[in-house]
């Protein structure tokens, strides 16, 4: 017997989806953040290293958009990575207000040493679902996210 208040079939279904999605995200996020701490990077720093490792040199504004963080927050992340010798910043010659960010040789070594183990950890977590279920869930989450963005 349910102990929660009922609001109607459609609302109850949507609320149940939200609770399950939130709990799954929180658990997945907690476990991946704990795993990333073993690299010596915060999840945000790892995200920058991963992005630059896969896509190469990027404008700091493009990194900000990729990671859905504010420009000020990305500047702090890049500053800290730069202090640690993981990234290097260079001025965009066409627009002196914009900066390119790229991995240093140390940053490239860090990317290569950390990405595959982390990807394998993600694989382990995702193995709670079959490959077909992972693909289906990925498609459904994309559809949900795209649909929600259209409502904004």
MDAnalysis code that builds the backbone (N, CA, C; Angstrom):
import MDAnalysis as mda
import numpy as np

u = mda.Universe.empty(456, n_residues=152, atom_resindex=np.repeat(np.arange(152), 3), trajectory=True)
u.add_TopologyAttr("name", ["N", "CA", "C"] * 152)
u.add_TopologyAttr("resid", np.arange(1, 153))
u.add_TopologyAttr("resname", ["UNK", "UNK", "UNK", "UNK", "UNK", "UNK", "UNK", "UNK", "UNK", "UNK", "UNK", "UNK", "UNK", "UNK", "UNK", "UNK", "UNK", "UNK", "UNK", "UNK", "UNK", "UNK", "UNK", "UNK", "UNK", "UNK", "UNK", "UNK", "UNK", "UNK", "UNK", "UNK", "UNK", "UNK", "UNK", "UNK", "UNK", "UNK", "UNK", "UNK", "UNK", "UNK", "UNK", "UNK", "UNK", "UNK", "UNK", "UNK", "UNK", "UNK", "UNK", "UNK", "UNK", "UNK", "UNK", "UNK", "UNK", "UNK", "UNK", "UNK", "UNK", "UNK", "UNK", "UNK", "UNK", "UNK", "UNK", "UNK", "UNK", "UNK", "UNK", "UNK", "UNK", "UNK", "UNK", "UNK", "UNK", "UNK", "UNK", "UNK", "UNK", "UNK", "UNK", "UNK", "UNK", "UNK", "UNK", "UNK", "UNK", "UNK", "UNK", "UNK", "UNK", "UNK", "UNK", "UNK", "UNK", "UNK", "UNK", "UNK", "UNK", "UNK", "UNK", "UNK", "UNK", "UNK", "UNK", "UNK", "UNK", "UNK", "UNK", "UNK", "UNK", "UNK", "UNK", "UNK", "UNK", "UNK", "UNK", "UNK", "UNK", "UNK", "UNK", "UNK", "UNK", "UNK", "UNK", "UNK", "UNK", "UNK", "UNK", "UNK", "UNK", "UNK", "UNK", "UNK", "UNK", "UNK", "UNK", "UNK", "UNK", "UNK", "UNK", "UNK", "UNK", "UNK", "UNK", "UNK", "UNK", "UNK", "UNK", "UNK"])
u.atoms.positions = np.array([
    [0.843, -1.191, 0.000],
    [0.000, 0.000, 0.000],
    [0.881, 1.245, 0.000],
    [0.581, 2.175, -0.860],
    [1.353, 3.414, -0.941],
    [1.014, 4.308, 0.242],
    [2.053, 4.920, 0.782],
    [1.842, 5.826, 1.905],
    [1.894, 7.288, 1.466],
    [2.137, 7.510, 0.169],
    [2.209, 8.879, -0.314],
    [0.846, 9.331, -0.828],
    [0.661, 10.624, -0.806],
    [-0.577, 11.200, -1.308],
    [-0.660, 10.991, -2.812],
    [-1.834, 10.719, -3.306],
    [-2.059, 10.494, -4.729],
    [-2.574, 11.786, -5.369],
    [-2.082, 12.095, -6.562],
    [-2.460, 13.335, -7.245],
    [-3.122, 13.088, -8.593],
    [-3.355, 11.854, -8.903],
    [-3.905, 11.500, -10.197],
    [-2.882, 10.702, -10.965],
    [-3.351, 9.817, -11.838],
    [-2.483, 8.861, -12.517],
    [-1.322, 9.522, -13.260],
    [-1.595, 10.550, -14.057],
    [-0.531, 11.182, -14.850],
    [0.499, 11.894, -13.974],
    [0.022, 12.621, -12.984],
    [0.950, 13.336, -12.088],
    [1.753, 12.336, -11.272],
    [1.100, 11.309, -10.733],
    [1.810, 10.303, -9.943],
    [2.897, 9.618, -10.773],
    [2.599, 9.322, -12.039],
    [3.571, 8.693, -12.921],
    [4.765, 9.621, -13.163],
    [4.484, 10.886, -13.442],
    [5.556, 11.867, -13.678],
    [6.401, 12.061, -12.417],
    [5.768, 12.138, -11.249],
    [6.508, 12.295, -9.992],
    [7.372, 11.066, -9.714],
    [6.845, 9.892, -9.982],
    [7.600, 8.658, -9.789],
    [8.830, 8.630, -10.705],
    [8.650, 9.051, -11.947],
    [9.768, 9.140, -12.889],
    [10.832, 10.089, -12.351],
    [10.405, 11.254, -11.888],
    [11.340, 12.254, -11.376],
    [12.137, 11.711, -10.187],
    [11.458, 11.044, -9.245],
    [12.129, 10.499, -8.063],
    [13.151, 9.443, -8.482],
    [12.760, 8.539, -9.364],
    [13.677, 7.471, -9.800],
    [14.862, 8.044, -10.573],
    [14.613, 9.007, -11.443],
    [15.671, 9.636, -12.218],
    [16.647, 10.369, -11.290],
    [16.107, 11.095, -10.326],
    [16.940, 11.832, -9.379],
    [17.780, 10.890, -8.530],
    [17.173, 9.818, -8.028],
    [17.921, 8.866, -7.200],
    [19.011, 8.173, -8.001],
    [18.693, 7.769, -9.228],
    [19.699, 7.117, -10.068],
    [20.845, 8.088, -10.367],
    [20.516, 9.329, -10.712],
    [21.545, 10.339, -10.988],
    [22.418, 10.570, -9.764],
    [21.785, 10.743, -8.607],
    [22.552, 11.008, -7.387],
    [23.516, 9.867, -7.079],
    [23.057, 8.639, -7.209],
    [23.910, 7.475, -6.940],
    [25.041, 7.384, -7.955],
    [24.704, 7.496, -9.229],
    [25.708, 7.434, -10.301],
    [26.736, 8.546, -10.104],
    [26.251, 9.757, -9.834],
    [27.124, 10.918, -9.668],
    [28.033, 10.763, -8.453],
    [27.490, 10.282, -7.344],
    [28.282, 10.092, -6.125],
    [29.411, 9.088, -6.370],
    [29.074, 7.970, -6.999],
    [30.080, 6.932, -7.238],
    [31.141, 7.383, -8.240],
    [30.734, 8.072, -9.296],
    [31.728, 8.528, -10.275],
    [32.598, 9.630, -9.690],
    [32.019, 10.514, -8.875],
    [32.826, 11.570, -8.234],
    [33.856, 10.949, -7.291],
    [33.451, 9.924, -6.548],
    [34.391, 9.230, -5.657],
    [35.514, 8.595, -6.460],
    [35.175, 7.983, -7.584],
    [36.189, 7.367, -8.437],
    [37.133, 8.427, -9.005],
    [36.590, 9.579, -9.392],
    [37.441, 10.635, -9.957],
    [38.408, 11.207, -8.934],
    [38.022, 11.197, -7.656],
    [38.924, 11.721, -6.630],
    [40.251, 10.959, -6.622],
    [40.242, 9.697, -7.078],
    [41.490, 8.918, -7.120],
    [42.469, 9.485, -8.148],
    [41.993, 10.310, -9.080],
    [42.870, 10.914, -10.089],
    [43.535, 12.183, -9.574],
    [43.053, 12.688, -8.426],
    [43.573, 13.946, -7.902],
    [42.860, 15.157, -8.480],
    [41.827, 14.914, -9.290],
    [41.071, 15.995, -9.920],
    [39.647, 16.033, -9.375],
    [39.072, 17.214, -9.380],
    [37.647, 17.317, -9.092],
    [36.884, 16.855, -10.332],
    [35.600, 16.521, -10.194],
    [34.835, 16.160, -11.388],
    [34.866, 17.258, -12.459],
    [34.816, 18.517, -12.061],
    [34.850, 19.615, -13.039],
    [36.206, 19.680, -13.737],
    [37.285, 19.504, -12.990],
    [38.615, 19.506, -13.589],
    [38.777, 18.319, -14.541],
    [38.313, 17.143, -14.114],
    [38.393, 15.967, -14.975],
    [37.604, 16.210, -16.259],
    [36.444, 16.861, -16.144],
    [35.637, 17.163, -17.327],
    [36.398, 18.012, -18.330],
    [37.153, 18.975, -17.849],
    [37.955, 19.825, -18.742],
    [39.070, 19.006, -19.380],
    [39.779, 18.217, -18.571],
    [40.867, 17.385, -19.100],
    [40.319, 16.396, -20.124],
    [39.176, 15.784, -19.824],
    [38.556, 14.823, -20.746],
    [38.165, 15.508, -22.050],
    [37.555, 16.662, -21.950],
    [37.106, 17.394, -23.139],
    [38.300, 17.784, -24.007],
    [39.323, 18.341, -23.413],
    [40.512, 18.741, -24.171],
    [41.258, 17.520, -24.708],
    [41.243, 16.437, -23.955],
    [41.900, 15.210, -24.399],
    [41.245, 14.612, -25.629],
    [39.927, 14.750, -25.708],
    [39.208, 14.206, -26.862],
    [39.065, 15.195, -28.017],
    [38.866, 16.458, -27.709],
    [38.562, 17.447, -28.746],
    [39.730, 18.356, -29.094],
    [40.755, 18.383, -28.259],
    [41.898, 19.253, -28.521],
    [41.662, 20.661, -28.005],
    [42.510, 21.573, -28.417],
    [42.468, 22.967, -27.975],
    [41.095, 23.570, -28.208],
    [40.608, 24.311, -27.203],
    [39.285, 24.931, -27.290],
    [39.320, 26.326, -26.696],
    [38.405, 27.164, -27.163],
    [38.197, 28.454, -26.510],
    [37.561, 28.211, -25.148],
    [37.934, 29.021, -24.170],
    [37.395, 28.836, -22.826],
    [35.863, 28.971, -22.827],
    [35.325, 29.819, -23.698],
    [33.868, 29.960, -23.804],
    [33.198, 28.687, -24.293],
    [33.856, 27.976, -25.200],
    [33.306, 26.702, -25.693],
    [33.354, 25.633, -24.600],
    [34.420, 25.636, -23.806],
    [34.489, 24.714, -22.666],
    [33.353, 24.994, -21.688],
    [33.088, 26.274, -21.462],
    [32.018, 26.678, -20.550],
    [30.675, 26.132, -21.024],
    [30.404, 26.259, -22.318],
    [29.138, 25.756, -22.875],
    [29.056, 24.237, -22.782],
    [30.159, 23.552, -23.056],
    [30.192, 22.088, -23.006],
    [29.868, 21.571, -21.617],
    [30.331, 22.279, -20.611],
    [30.194, 21.803, -19.231],
    [29.054, 22.456, -18.463],
    [28.311, 23.326, -19.114],
    [27.151, 23.969, -18.506],
    [27.481, 24.627, -17.172],
    [28.598, 25.332, -17.135],
    [28.982, 26.088, -15.948],
    [29.153, 27.549, -16.333],
    [29.194, 28.402, -15.334],
    [29.364, 29.824, -15.607],
    [30.792, 30.095, -16.056],
    [30.962, 31.210, -16.756],
    [32.286, 31.608, -17.214],
    [33.248, 31.803, -16.059],
    [32.762, 32.386, -14.970],
    [33.607, 32.609, -13.792],
    [34.068, 31.305, -13.178],
    [33.161, 30.339, -13.111],
    [33.522, 29.043, -12.554],
    [34.546, 28.343, -13.445],
    [34.351, 28.408, -14.750],
    [35.303, 27.771, -15.666],
    [36.671, 28.438, -15.555],
    [36.692, 29.744, -15.369],
    [37.967, 30.448, -15.216],
    [38.715, 29.927, -13.986],
    [38.006, 29.707, -12.892],
    [38.636, 29.177, -11.670],
    [39.173, 27.766, -11.927],
    [38.388, 26.931, -12.602],
    [38.807, 25.557, -12.916],
    [40.076, 25.587, -13.761],
    [40.068, 26.397, -14.815],
    [41.230, 26.489, -15.708],
    [42.427, 27.077, -14.964],
    [42.203, 28.093, -14.123],
    [43.302, 28.672, -13.338],
    [43.988, 27.602, -12.496],
    [43.185, 26.768, -11.830],
    [43.748, 25.728, -10.968],
    [44.493, 24.666, -11.778],
    [43.943, 24.292, -12.908],
    [44.634, 23.325, -13.776],
    [45.920, 23.912, -14.331],
    [45.890, 25.206, -14.620],
    [47.090, 25.873, -15.133],
    [48.172, 25.929, -14.056],
    [47.785, 26.232, -12.811],
    [48.744, 26.260, -11.695],
    [49.427, 24.910, -11.523],
    [48.660, 23.830, -11.786],
    [49.200, 22.470, -11.645],
    [49.942, 22.004, -12.889],
    [50.043, 22.865, -13.904],
    [50.783, 22.527, -15.113],
    [50.066, 21.541, -16.025],
    [48.737, 21.433, -15.892],
    [47.954, 20.474, -16.667],
    [47.432, 21.099, -17.960],
    [47.120, 22.388, -17.916],
    [46.677, 23.093, -19.124],
    [47.506, 24.357, -19.292],
    [47.454, 24.877, -20.509],
    [48.104, 26.154, -20.813],
    [47.070, 27.000, -21.547],
    [47.086, 28.261, -21.263],
    [46.173, 29.219, -21.880],
    [46.947, 30.077, -22.872],
    [46.306, 30.417, -23.988],
    [46.926, 31.342, -24.944],
    [45.844, 32.280, -25.474],
    [46.250, 33.493, -25.800],
    [45.321, 34.522, -26.265],
    [44.902, 34.229, -27.701],
    [43.624, 34.422, -27.985],
    [43.099, 34.324, -29.347],
    [43.565, 35.582, -30.085],
    [44.352, 35.425, -31.119],
    [44.909, 36.584, -31.831],
    [43.845, 37.418, -32.522],
    [42.707, 36.807, -32.855],
    [41.616, 37.541, -33.509],
    [40.772, 38.331, -32.512],
    [40.711, 37.836, -31.267],
    [39.918, 38.487, -30.223],
    [40.694, 38.380, -28.922],
    [41.394, 39.435, -28.559],
    [42.292, 39.420, -27.398],
    [41.569, 39.159, -26.074],
    [40.226, 39.257, -26.073],
    [39.464, 38.976, -24.849],
    [39.237, 37.487, -24.653],
    [39.436, 36.693, -25.700],
    [39.168, 35.249, -25.651],
    [40.477, 34.471, -25.520],
    [40.387, 33.355, -24.796],
    [41.570, 32.530, -24.566],
    [41.334, 31.101, -25.049],
    [42.381, 30.530, -25.623],
    [42.388, 29.111, -25.945],
    [42.960, 28.363, -24.748],
    [42.467, 27.160, -24.548],
    [42.988, 26.292, -23.488],
    [43.399, 24.980, -24.142],
    [44.576, 24.486, -23.777],
    [45.031, 23.212, -24.312],
    [45.763, 22.445, -23.225],
    [45.820, 21.138, -23.388],
    [46.560, 20.310, -22.445],
    [48.052, 20.494, -22.666],
    [48.794, 20.524, -21.586],
    [50.252, 20.497, -21.650],
    [50.671, 19.031, -21.827],
    [51.945, 18.774, -22.059],
    [52.381, 17.369, -22.087],
    [52.007, 16.617, -20.799],
    [52.138, 17.283, -19.648],
    [51.733, 16.670, -18.379],
    [50.226, 16.384, -18.396],
    [49.445, 17.312, -18.925],
    [48.000, 17.126, -19.006],
    [47.625, 15.981, -19.932],
    [48.350, 15.846, -21.039],
    [48.087, 14.730, -21.965],
    [48.397, 13.392, -21.297],
    [49.493, 13.339, -20.543],
    [49.824, 12.100, -19.824],
    [48.744, 11.777, -18.796],
    [48.264, 12.816, -18.105],
    [47.205, 12.623, -17.107],
    [45.931, 12.112, -17.774],
    [45.561, 12.701, -18.897],
    [44.374, 12.258, -19.630],
    [44.496, 10.784, -19.998],
    [45.621, 10.408, -20.594],
    [45.810, 9.020, -21.038],
    [45.862, 8.046, -19.862],
    [46.364, 8.503, -18.726],
    [46.459, 7.622, -17.559],
    [45.125, 7.469, -16.822],
    [44.253, 8.451, -16.934],
    [43.028, 8.433, -16.129],
    [41.752, 8.123, -16.894],
    [41.698, 8.448, -18.189],
    [40.415, 8.316, -18.874],
    [39.954, 6.874, -19.007],
    [40.815, 5.995, -19.481],
    [40.395, 4.606, -19.692],
    [39.975, 3.929, -18.390],
    [40.724, 4.070, -17.281],
    [40.235, 3.475, -16.029],
    [38.869, 4.037, -15.604],
    [38.681, 5.337, -15.807],
    [37.386, 5.922, -15.444],
    [36.279, 5.397, -16.360],
    [36.573, 5.287, -17.648],
    [35.589, 4.743, -18.584],
    [35.216, 3.312, -18.201],
    [36.185, 2.532, -17.769],
    [35.894, 1.169, -17.324],
    [35.049, 1.155, -16.058],
    [35.250, 2.129, -15.190],
    [34.418, 2.248, -13.988],
    [32.974, 2.558, -14.376],
    [32.800, 3.455, -15.344],
    [31.453, 3.781, -15.851],
    [30.818, 2.525, -16.452],
    [31.601, 1.773, -17.191],
    [31.113, 0.521, -17.773],
    [30.613, -0.421, -16.681],
    [31.363, -0.519, -15.608],
    [30.963, -1.379, -14.479],
    [29.624, -0.923, -13.907],
    [29.456, 0.377, -13.701],
    [28.188, 0.885, -13.167],
    [27.039, 0.634, -14.142],
    [27.284, 0.889, -15.409],
    [26.241, 0.740, -16.429],
    [25.859, -0.717, -16.637],
    [26.714, -1.642, -16.230],
    [26.435, -3.062, -16.446],
    [25.258, -3.563, -15.613],
    [24.699, -2.702, -14.771],
    [23.446, -3.054, -14.090],
    [22.332, -3.229, -15.118],
    [22.536, -2.659, -16.300],
    [21.597, -2.797, -17.414],
    [22.280, -3.577, -18.532],
    [21.494, -4.261, -19.340],
    [22.049, -4.909, -20.530],
    [22.462, -3.821, -21.517],
    [23.228, -4.192, -22.521],
    [23.620, -3.217, -23.537],
    [22.393, -2.647, -24.243],
    [21.414, -3.490, -24.511],
    [20.187, -3.014, -25.168],
    [19.447, -2.031, -24.261],
    [19.409, -2.328, -22.967],
    [18.746, -1.416, -22.021],
    [19.502, -0.097, -21.914],
    [20.835, -0.155, -21.942],
    [21.634, 1.076, -21.907],
    [21.328, 1.948, -23.116],
    [21.267, 1.334, -24.287],
    [20.962, 2.081, -25.512],
    [19.556, 2.667, -25.440],
    [18.607, 1.878, -24.984],
    [17.227, 2.351, -24.882],
    [17.118, 3.500, -23.881],
    [17.752, 3.343, -22.716],
    [17.712, 4.410, -21.714],
    [18.382, 5.667, -22.242],
    [19.509, 5.506, -22.925],
    [20.184, 6.664, -23.519],
    [19.276, 7.401, -24.483],
    [18.589, 6.668, -25.325],
    [17.656, 7.285, -26.284],
    [16.502, 7.974, -25.573],
    [15.973, 7.333, -24.542],
    [14.855, 7.928, -23.806],
    [15.288, 9.193, -23.061],
    [16.468, 9.162, -22.458],
    [16.948, 10.353, -21.747],
    [17.213, 11.507, -22.710],
    [17.746, 11.181, -23.879],
    [17.958, 12.219, -24.894],
    [16.618, 12.815, -25.317],
    [15.639, 11.963, -25.546],
    [14.304, 12.427, -25.931],
    [13.697, 13.300, -24.828],
    [13.855, 12.884, -23.583],
    [13.342, 13.670, -22.458],
    [14.031, 15.027, -22.391],
    [15.345, 15.033, -22.474],
    [16.093, 16.292, -22.387],
    [15.764, 17.220, -23.534],
    [15.708, 16.687, -24.735],
    [15.377, 17.503, -25.912],
    [13.966, 18.073, -25.789],
    [13.029, 17.243, -25.350],
    [11.645, 17.697, -25.188],
    [11.511, 18.784, -24.144],
    [12.237, 18.637, -23.055],
    [12.189, 19.645, -21.986],
    [12.788, 20.968, -22.478],
    [13.900, 20.891, -23.206],
    [14.528, 22.131, -23.727],
    [13.582, 22.888, -24.645],
    [12.758, 22.153, -25.402],
    [11.796, 22.833, -26.293],
    [10.732, 23.587, -25.509],
    [10.488, 23.191, -24.265],
    [9.472, 23.842, -23.428],
    [9.966, 25.154, -22.836],
    [11.275, 25.346, -22.811],
    [11.846, 26.548, -22.167],
    [11.467, 27.795, -22.933],
])
